[in-house]
Amino acid sequence: MRLAIIDYERCQPKKCSLECLKYCPGVRMGEKTIEINEDTGKPVISEVLCSGCGICVKRCPFKAISIIGLPEELDESKIVHSYGQNRFKLFGLVVPRDGVVGIIGQNAIGKSTILRILAGELIPNLGKHDEEPSYDKVIEKFKGTELQSYFEMLKERKVKAIHKVQYVDILPKVVKGKVRDILKRVDERGKFEEVVKKLELENILDRELDKLSGGELQRVAIAAAYLREGDIYFFDEPTSWLDIRQRFNMAKLVRELKKVVVVEHDLIVLDYLSDYVHIMYGVPGAYGIVSLPKSVRVGINEYLYGELKDENIRFRKEPIVFEKRAIIDYKNRPILLSYSDMKKSLGSFKLEVKGGTIYKGEVIGILGPNGIGKTTFIKLLAKVIEPDEGEVFSEDIKVSYKPQYITPDYDGTVEDLLSSITNIHSSYYKSEIINPLQLEKLLDREVKELSGGELQRVAIAACLSRDADIYLLDEPSAFLDVEQRLAVSKVIRRIADEKEAGIFVVDHDILFQDYISDRFIVFSGEPGIYGKGSEPLNKREGANRFLKEMQITFRRDPETGRPRANKEGSQKDREQKEKGEYYYE
């Protein structure tokens, strides 16, 4: 089976000469391989007639066409849902079961579509996008499987599904009122006080929903889902904007529910949270395939390896490897800069940070809960704000800064933006920035039209493209999938090594921080009231200090070397806490 996928957002027939139609060998021989839709004025490719020559792919000036050959075992009968001709197709589904079922995969691979289908919000059309979908057809499709009875209950409305959506920032547009009133209104389980305490919502109960930050909105959305009485719960990327403590608080809360399906990119949290995982693979934006269920450790490791052993399928050429780098004594390297003890007050919030020395080629990970002053510290280093006491560094130190919240206020394309910073057409830039961050297809896109993940990658590229001594990256992993996070981490390491720059990274993904960082600065205190930042600590000491405050212990997976969080109260957890070893190298 062959897929012809057209990105209709990129397709602009009024700005081209319809090269796809003009150069198609099938059209030239009189076949209707490509036709123009009368309503949209855009091309439609017949996947039956397409020979797969790829000429249209090469000729399209907007890179809007992809021709993809599928594995032999896939055919039209295995399509669960299609968004239309020449659009994304989903092969397979997840089977809900008792416990927590995790789904892991790249962005735009169909994970959210699966949640919508299982939540009863979308009736799968089985690839017949020109027919009215119905549960009768779906039930017949899955006859003899566990999904047959599940869809029968969905049809008869005998399943109450609770769905925590991915994009919580839309909630204030559809729900109005104070947090307390909203949560009490949906509390069907009588656990309002309990969930408020576990998710640390006490200080925002009397705030209006449209006045909350991203992390606060996320916790309110999780609380609202938990408080409702349901038969099955769906959580789509519940860790976005949450700090590490809040992520594990969420995980503990979700594990109290009987039947859960969760989509998550933070592998440590997914590992801690799930009982089983399904791997999704394919081509983002084109098609997605669902693997068989696997134990959580085996599933995550196979995802990292890019190989499904039971199915005998390799879906990625290179494995994702979190290499354990040798600990370098940076004191033998040239000093890049030093900064003194600093103090800063912002309203009622007070911040104190100990001074430190940074060496050339060093990546400093910054750890701590939300509202504790990490972003304020980054802004001090960026000289966006000035300290009340202390000094940052001299004026001749050049700084490049990527803020936490990115606003797409640039008028122009991605190519215009990056070209205004550096020469993006050099072979070095293409190999070190454009290719790893998958920016080639974004270059002709307007910055204001980018999605959250696309905008994040462009912002990271813009920051690292500048000529600077210090690079400051605030939450660069937000909105990125696992592959994209690894790509960003490798780019950060190369920039540090090749430019001998100093790089400060604020991020809540511990696996990401563990991979890129040479030392840690740890922030503690009381969120929203005061924060204290340590001097740069060696990796082991910094991680131990941070994890002890979080009361979380980590071990390393013997196969992949990735950090894994021990279940609270487990034998390994108790042993490490008794030794005071919260972080194992």
N, C-alpha and C positions, 0 to 999 in steps of 0.2 A: 504494500500500500504506500502511496505517495501523498504527502500533504503539500498543498500550495497555500502559503500563508501571506496575507497582505496586511500590513500595518496601515489601516485606513486613516490614522491620524497623520502619518507621514506622507501618504499618497496625495499628490497635488496635481491632478490632471490639467488644471488651468495654467500651470507653470511649466509644463513639459510638452513634449511632442508625442506623447503616448508611445514611447519607445518600446514598452512591453508588447503592445499590439503590433507595432510596425516591424519588429525584428523576429517575432515568434515564427519558427519554421512551420508549425501546425496551421497558423492563420494564413501563411503564405501559400499553403497547399489547399486552402479552401475549407479547413476545419474550423469549428467554433471553439477552439482551444481557449481563446481569450475574447470576451465580449465586453461591451461597455453597458453598465446598468443605466437604463433610461432615467430612473429617479434620482440617482446620486451622481451620475456622470463619471463614475469610477469603474475600473476594470474588475471583471470577475473571471477567475481562471478555473477551467474544468479539470479537476484532479484525475478524472478518467482519461481524458484526451492528452493531458500533459505528458510529454516524453521525458521530462526531467533534464533537459539539455542545459538549463541554467542560464540561457542567454538573457531572459528577462531580468534575472537577478543582477547580472552584470551591467545591463543597459539602463536599469532604473536610476535616474539621477538622484532620487531621494532615499535610495536603499530601503524601499518599503516592501520588497518581495523576498520571500524565502521559499525554496523548494527543498523539502526534507523527505528522505527515504526512511520509512519506519522499519522496525524489526519485523522479520518474517511472520512471527506469531500474532502480530496485530492486524486486524482487518476491521471493516466498518461495523461488523456485528459486535465488536467489543467496545465501541464508543458508548460512554454513559451520558455525556452531555457535550453539545457543540454550541458555540455562540454564533454560528452562522457559517455560510460558505466562505472559505478562505480565512476562517477565524479559528481561535483556540479550540482544541478538542481534549476532552478528559477521558482517559481509559482507566476504569476500575474505581472502586470505592473502599472506604474504611468501614469495617464492621464494628459498631458500638458494642462494648462489653463492660462487665463490672470492673471497676478500677479506673485508672487514668490511662487513656490511649493517646500517645503523642504522635504528631505528624511533623516530619522534618523534610525540608526541601528548599530549593531556590525560590526567590520571588517570582511571581507570575507563572507558577507551575501548576496552579489549580487547588491549592490548599484551602483558601477561603471559599471557593466554589463548593468543595466537599462539605464544609461546615454548613453552608446555606442549604444544600440539598438535604443533609441529615436533619437539619433543624426545621424542615418543612417549608422553607421560604422560597425554594426553587424546585419545581418539578422537572427532573431530568428528561431531556427530549430524545435520548438514545441516538443522537446524531441526526434525527429527522427534524431539522430546524424549520422546514417548511410545513410541518404538521403540528396540530395542537397537542401539546404533551398531556399525558394523563397517567394517573397512578395505576390504572388497569394494565396499561402497556408495560409500566415499570415492574409491576408485580409478576407479570408473565415472563419478563426478561430474567428476573432473579428467582424464578420458580425452583424450589428444591434447595435454596440456600437460606442462611440466617437473615439475609436482607429481605427475603420475601415477607416474612412475618413482621419485620420492622416497618416496611412500606405499607403493609396492610393496616398496621396500627396508626401510621401517619394519615392514611386515607380516611380512617374512621375517627380520627382525632382522639385516639386513645393514648397518645404520647404527648406529654407537655415538655417541650424543648425550651431551654433558656439559653440565649445566645449573647455573649459579650462580644461586641463587634471589634474589628481591628482599629478603626479610626475613631477614637473616643473624642477627638476635637470637634466632631459634628454634634455631639450630645447637647450642648447649650442652644443649638439651633432648633431642636425639637422638644427639649424639656426645659421648663422654667421653674424657678423657685429656689429655696434654700436647701442645702444638703440634708439637714435634719428632716425637713418635711418630705423630701423626695424619698429618702431611705425608709422612713416610717410608713410611707404610703405603700411601698412595695414589700414590706416585711411580712411575709406569710409564714415564717418559721419561728417568729418570736425570739430572734437572736440579734436584735438591733444593738444592744449594749455590748454584746460579745464581739460582733464584727467591727464595731467602732474602735474598740480597744486593740484588737489584733491587727487592724490595718492603720492604726494611729491617725484616726480621723477627728479626734476630739477638738483640735484647734480650728477646724474649718466647718463645723456643723452649722454655724449661723451665717456662713458665706453664701452668696448667690452662685449658682452653678457657672454662670458666664464670667465669674471673677476668679476662677480656679486656674492653676497652672496645668501643664500636661500631665505631670506625675500625680497631682491631686485628682484630676479628672479620671485618670486610669484607676486609682484606688476606689473612687466612688462608683465607677462602672463595675468593678469586680465585686464590691460590696452589694450593689443592687442585684447583680446576678445571683450571688450566694444567698441573699435573703429570700429570694422567691422560691416557692415550692415547685420542683420540677422532677421529671423522670430521668432526664439526661441534660447535661450542661455542656455548652461549647464555649471555649475561651480562645479568642483569636489574638495572638501576640500580647499576652497580658503583662509582659515585663517592660514594654516600651515606657520610657521616662522614669522608671522606678530605680532606686538605688539598690545595692546588694541586699541590705537588710529587708527592705520592702519586698524584694523579689522572693526571698525565702519565707517571709510572712505570708505572702500570697500563696506560695506553693503549699505551705502547711495547711492553709485554709481550704484550698481546692481539694487536697487529698482527703478532707473530711466528707466530701460528697461521694455518693455511691457510684455514679456512672458519669464519666467526663471524657471529652475529646478536646485536646489542646494543640494549637499550632504555636511553635516557639522556635526562635533562632538562637537563644542563649543555651548552648549545649549543656552547661553546668546545671542550670535550672531545669531544663528538659530531663536530664538524667535523674536529678533529685526528685522530680515531680511524677514521672511516668512509671507505669508498670510494663507497658508494651509500647513499641513504636512502629509506625509505618514510614518507609522511605518513599519520597516522591522524586521521580527523575524524568527526564525528557528534554525538551527545548523550551526555555521560558518564552511565553507569549505565543507558542505554537501548539505544543501538546504536553500533557503530563500523564505519567503512569504511576500506579500505586503498587508498592511491593506487598508481599505477604507480611503478616504481623511478626515481629521479632522481639526477643527480650531486649530490655532497654540498653544494656551494655553492648550486646552483639550488634543491635541495630545501629547505634551511634558509631561504633567502630567501623561497620561495613559502609556506612555513609561516608566516613572520612576516607576509607580506602577507595571508595568509588566502585565497589564490586559487591554484588549480591551472590553469595556463595551457593545458597540453596537453589536460586533461579538460574545460576550460571550466566550472569549478566554483568558486564562491565559498562558502567554509564559515565565514567569520567576517566580521561587518559592518565592523569596524574593523581596520586593520593594526596589528601590534605594532611600534612605532617607538621605537628607542633614540635619543632626541634628544640631539644634542651641545649641551649647555648652555653658555652664555657663562661664561667664568671671571670670577668676581666677586672684587674685592679686599675681603676680609672685614675687613681692618684699618680700613676706613672705617665699619664697622658697630659698634654698641655691644658692648663686651666683656660676655660672659655670666658667665664664671668663669675662674679660673686655678688650676692645681694645681702643686705643687712636684715636684722630683725625688723619686722614691720607691724604696724597697727592701723586698723581702719574701722571707722564706725559708719554704718549706713542706717540712719534712723535709730531704732532700738537695738539693732544687731551690731555686735562687736566682734572683730576678727583680730587674732594675733598669729603671726607666722614667724617661726625661727629662721634665721638667716642660713645661707648655704653656699656651697661652691659647686659649680657645674663644669664638667670637663668636656673636651671636644669629642663629638661622636657619641654622646650619651643620650639615652631616652629615659626620661623620668616619668613614671606612672604616678598619678595623683588619685588616691583612694579616700573614700569617706561617704557618709550618707548625704542625701539631698539637704539643702538649706543650711549647710555647715560652713560655707565660705570658699569652696573650691573655685567656682566661677569668679568670685570677687578677687581671689588670688591671681587667677589668670589675667583678669582685667588690669590688675596692678602691674603685672609683668609686661603686659601689652601697652601700658601707659594710657589706657583708656580712662582710668581714674588714678588719682594720686594718693599715696599713703598719708595718714595723719602724722605718723612717726616712722622714721627709717628711710632708707634709700633703695631704689631698685638697682639700676646699673647705669653706666655712662651713656651719653647720647649717641656715641659712635657705634653702639651695638644695634644692628638692624633686626627688627622683629616682624614676623608674619603671623597673623592671628585668624583662626577660624572660630567664630563664636558658636555658642551652644544652639541658639535658635537662628535659623537661616531664613532670611526674607528674600524672595525672588524679585527684587526691585530693579534689576538690571535690564535696560532696554537694548535688546540685541540678542544674537545667537550665542551659543556656548563657544563657538569658534571665535567670535568677536571678543568675548570676555577673556578667554585664555590668551589670544593673540595680543591683547593689550598689556599682558604681563610679560610674555616671553615668546621666543620663536618656537611655535608648536609643530613646525614642519620638519624639524631635524630628526634624524634617525634615532638619536638618543632619547628625545622627548617622547617619540612614539613608542619606543620599547620600554621606557621606564615609567611613563605616566599614562598615556592614552590607552595602550593595549592592556596593562594590568587592571586599570580602573574601568575598562569597557566603555570608553567615551567616544569611540569612532562613530557610532550611529547617533550620538547626541550632538555632534558638532554643528549640524545645521538646524538644530531645534532652538526655539526661543527659550531663553532662561525662565521666563515667566510661565511657560507651559510645562515645566518639568515636574515629575512626581517627587515625593519626599526622598526616596532612595536615590533617584537620579540627581536631584539637587544636592544631596549630601556628597555624592562622589565628585561632582563638579566643584563644590566648595573646598573639598580636600585638595583636589588638583590645583585650584587657584592658590590656595595657601602654600602648598609645597612648591609651586612654580616660581614664587618670588625669590629673589636673591636676598637671603637673610642669614643671620648668625643663630637666631632662636626662632623656632616654630612652636606655636601654641595651638593645640587642637582640643576643643571642648566637645566631648561626646561624639567622636567621629564614627562610631559603630551604629548609631541610631538609624533605623530604617534599612539597615543592610542585612543581607542573608549571610550564611556561614561562609560561602565561597568569597563573597565580596569583602567580608571582614578579614579573611586571610590575605586577600589581595592587597587591601589597604595596609595591613600590618607589615607586609613585605616591602611595600613602597616606603613606608615610614622608616624601616630599618635601613634600607638602601640609602635614603636621603641622609640619615644620620651618619652612616659610614663614609659615603662618598664625599659629602660636603663638609664632613667633620663639624656638623651643626649640633646644637643642643635642642632637644625636642621634649616639650612637656605635653602629656596626654591625660586629660580627664576622661574617664570612662568607667561604666559600671559592669561591663562584661569582664569578669575576672580571667577567663581563658584568654581573651584578647590582650589584657594587660600583662598577664603572665608571659605571653609570647614575646611582646615587643619591649618590655621594660628592663632596664639595667638596675635601677634603684627606685624606691617608692618614697613619696611624701604622703604621710597619713594625717588626715584631718579627723578631729574628734570634738566633742562638745555637746551642745543642746541645739538642735536645728531651729533656726529662726531667732535664736537668742544670742548665742556666742559660739565661736569656732576657734580651734587652735590647730595650726598646721605645724608638723614636725620639720626638722631639718631633713635633707635627703638621707634616707636610711638604706643600708644594703638590703638586697631583695628579700632575704630570709627574715631579717629582723623586722622589716616593714610589713611584710605579709603576715607574719606572726602577730604583730601588734594589732593590725587591722582586723584579722579574723578572730582574735581573742575578744575584741570589743563586740564583734558580731555574734560571738559564741557559735562559730561554724568551723568545723575541721575539714581539711582537704587531704586527699591522697592522690597518687598518680596512677593512671591506668597502666598496667605493665606492658600492654601491646602498643599503645599510641603515645604514651607519655602525657596525655591530656590530664589536667586536674579534674578530680571528681569530688563532689561534696559528700561526706559521710552522712547517712541518715541520723537524725538527732536521737541520741540515746542508744545507738548501736554499740557493739563491743569495740569496734575500731574508733568510734567517736569518743567513747569513755577513756580508752587507752591513751589517745593522743592528748586529751584534755588533762589527764593526770600527769603526763610528762611535760605539759606546757608547749607541746609541738602541734600547733594548729595548721601549719603549712609544711608539707614535706617536699623537699627538693628531690 
